[in-house]
Amino acid sequence: MNGCWRGIGIGLLALLLGACDRPAAPVASAPPTVTAMQVIRRDTPVATEVIAGVKAFQEVEIRSRVGGMLDRVAFKEGHRVRQGDLLFAIDPLPLDAAVADAAAKLAEAEANMIRARQDVERYKPLLVDNAIPRQTYDLAVSQEKQAVSVVASKKALLDRAKLDRSYAEILSPITGQIGLQNVEVGSVVSAGQTVLATVSTLDPVYVYFSVSETSLLERMRQRPALAQKDSPEAANVKVEFLFADGGAYDQPGTIDFADRAIDATTGTLLLRAKFANPAHFLLPGMNGRIRITYDLIKDARLIPQKAVTELLGKEFVNVLRPDNTIEVRPVTMGSRSGELWVVAAGLTGEERIVVDGLQKVQAGTVVAPTLITEEGTPGATPPVQPAVQP
């Protein structure tokens, strides 16, 4: 019996030792989760956006052409005024006195001229009979000419005094909207210096912006006809104004001015676009962006910018194969369209690409994808082919 129990114990020990030598069964790990989307295919405009500022079509600072005390304000601040409307009035009394003084001096000069002319007419017949010296006659003629010139001078001074008197009433030089008055009634204004108010025309308005030299060269190489202002390509360029909140102005614009040279300090070219503004929605001083659409790419391949990785100056995307394995594919990128990037080469448009979770994957990795649409909402997940296990 003892030998029997000894044999059983030895057998159990051998079984235990054999179990310890066997390798443990592998534990399968869950594949990493990523977010993917189908490559977008649609006609895509080629556009660029730059910072821009709105300025009035015309903006005139109202100044007095004569000095004096401000006597009256004849407009309502912020209202529309028409060309020729009375805006301000300067105290006319000193100007009226200047006109009266100039008129009196002109009358005195005319009286002297008449007397000198009479002397010449009286001396002329006496000169024939040698009744007076020639010198006396010549002196009378000279005094007459001098009197005539004095009359002309005094008449010019009277005209200037009358003109200054007319400047006492300050009229609007243009039709537009007037701002705040800068000077109160009773204040003394200086001729040509004191800004009384500002009038701006708001329909149309100008929008000024600058484009970089590199961007300009790129567009010129792609579309040389854009450099010709009267070409059909230049006429078809679409210009939009975008407000600071991202909204687009509903009126299209046209580029009507390009500066003659590149700014050497900033390396940019100044451009100007003109926009109709019938509702006065665009105001001088408003800042926003100009979107210029140069071309339209038919059936473009679009992917989010965050789906592209760069390495050593080259771009790559992670393509999701039918079996949910990753393929790292080199691509050539084109222009940007908002948050999307046009793929110039490398994708057919039928692929699914990884947009989130790039740090979890590498070539050949099996992943658990969640498909989304362009708007970020969940999309339909197609059937998955089995992955080939090494």
Disulfide bonds with the S-S distance in Angstrom:
none
